[in-house]
Amino acid sequence: MRSLVACSSWGISRRRISSSALALWWSLSPRSHATREDTDSVTARRAQIRRALALSIASVAWSGVIGATAVVAALSSGALSLLGFGATALIDAAASAVLIWRFRTEARNPLRAAQVERRAERAIGGALLALAVYLLISSARALLAGQHPAADPIGIALLAASLVVQPLLGVAKRRVGAALGSAALQADGLLSLIGGGLAAVGLVGLAASVVAGVDSGDALAAAVVALVALREGAESLRLSSAATRRRGAARR
């Protein structure tokens, strides 16, 4: 009887030792480290996606309200740079709405991330090009007509506030976009930075036009931003097209 109990205890001990040894081997094996690293990578990406969603939602709220208010103020004052800023803010809000869809899609189905990323890139690139064309045409018309914008306290307050908020949003978007490898979010960050830049040149242009009487200051300020938007919009579309071609070549 004692021998049976001893044998049984020895068997249980052997199984425990074997299980412990197996667990130790698995924890030290490269496969275990790879699994933990993959899990950590997925967790980190999910955290970045949540940040991207939060930034995009904040951008829709801020840029939508500021953009609509700026457009109304610009139409009453004739300030072209303020109108360009308002249009930029509205496009930024629309682009951020596209990115909310993009990141929510990835959160539900990570396998669709590349597909929705390319669509978002094309949408934002097209928005940048449309903004550039609009600003260039409006600037040319203003220069030819010699338009002189009126001072508008609401417009000046909007530009001053956006000079602070838009760059902060833009830098945060580009940082999270780089962490996620999302060119679309980085391009949207550029839209926010362009909005901040347009707020700065808009203030300078309005000051030159209203205070110093330089009629071309406002229009030239808008033209500078248009050239930046043109270059970045073309680059965003080029990257999206290149990614589509690579995907097609990989399938073949």
C-alpha positions, 0 to 999 in steps of 0.5 A, spaced: 500 500 500 505 504 501 509 503 495 502 504 491 502 511 494 509 512 493 508 511 486 502 515 485 506 521 489 512 520 484 507 520 478 504 526 480 510 530 482 513 528 475 507 531 472 508 537 476 515 538 474 514 536 467 509 542 467 513 547 470 519 545 465 515 545 459 512 552 462 519 555 463 521 552 456 516 556 453 517 562 457 524 562 454 523 560 447 523 565 441 516 563 439 514 565 446 517 572 446 515 573 439 508 571 441 508 577 447 511 582 442 505 581 437 500 582 443 504 588 445 504 590 438 497 589 437 495 593 444 499 599 442 496 599 435 489 599 438 491 605 443 494 609 437 487 608 433 483 610 439 488 617 439 487 617 432 479 617 433 479 622 439 483 627 435 479 626 428 473 627 433 475 633 436 478 636 429 471 635 426 468 639 432 473 644 432 474 645 425 466 645 423 464 650 427 470 655 426 470 654 419 463 655 418 463 661 422 469 664 418 466 663 411 460 667 414 465 673 417 469 673 410 463 673 406 461 680 409 468 683 410 471 681 403 477 678 406 480 673 402 485 669 406 479 669 412 475 665 406 480 661 405 481 659 412 474 657 413 474 653 407 480 650 409 477 648 416 471 645 413 475 641 408 479 639 415 473 637 418 470 633 412 477 629 412 477 628 419 470 625 418 473 620 413 478 618 418 473 617 423 470 612 418 477 609 416 479 608 424 473 605 426 473 600 420 480 598 422 478 597 429 472 592 427 476 589 421 484 590 421 484 586 415 481 592 411 486 597 414 490 598 408 484 598 403 480 604 407 487 608 408 488 608 401 481 611 400 482 616 405 489 618 402 485 619 395 479 623 399 484 628 403 489 629 397 483 631 392 481 636 398 487 639 398 488 640 390 481 643 390 482 648 396 489 650 392 485 651 385 480 655 389 485 659 393 489 660 386 483 663 382 480 667 388 487 670 389 488 672 382 481 675 381 482 679 388 489 681 385 486 683 378 480 687 382 484 690 387 479 688 393 480 691 399 478 687 405 474 690 411 477 689 418 472 684 422 473 683 429 470 676 429 474 674 423 481 677 427 478 673 433 477 666 429 484 667 426 488 668 432 484 662 436 486 658 430 493 660 430 494 656 437 489 650 436 490 648 429 498 647 429 497 643 436 492 639 432 496 638 426 502 636 430 498 631 434 495 628 428 502 627 424 505 624 430 500 619 431 499 618 424 507 616 423 506 611 429 500 608 425 504 608 419 497 612 416 499 617 411 492 619 411 492 622 418 499 625 416 496 629 410 490 631 415 495 633 420 498 637 414 491 640 413 490 642 420 497 645 420 495 649 413 489 652 417 494 654 422 499 657 417 493 660 413 491 663 420 498 667 421 498 669 414 491 671 414 492 676 420 499 679 417 495 680 410 489 683 413 494 687 417 497 689 411 491 691 407 487 694 413 493 698 417 498 699 411 493 699 405 497 694 401 491 691 397 495 685 395 497 683 402 491 679 403 491 675 396 498 674 396 497 671 403 492 666 400 496 664 394 502 662 398 498 657 402 495 655 396 501 653 393 503 649 399 496 645 399 497 644 391 504 640 392 501 636 398 495 634 395 499 632 389 504 628 393 498 625 397 495 622 391 501 620 388 503 616 394 496 613 394 496 611 387 503 608 388 500 603 394 495 601 389 500 599 384 504 595 389 498 591 391 496 590 384 503 587 382 503 583 389 496 580 387 499 578 380 
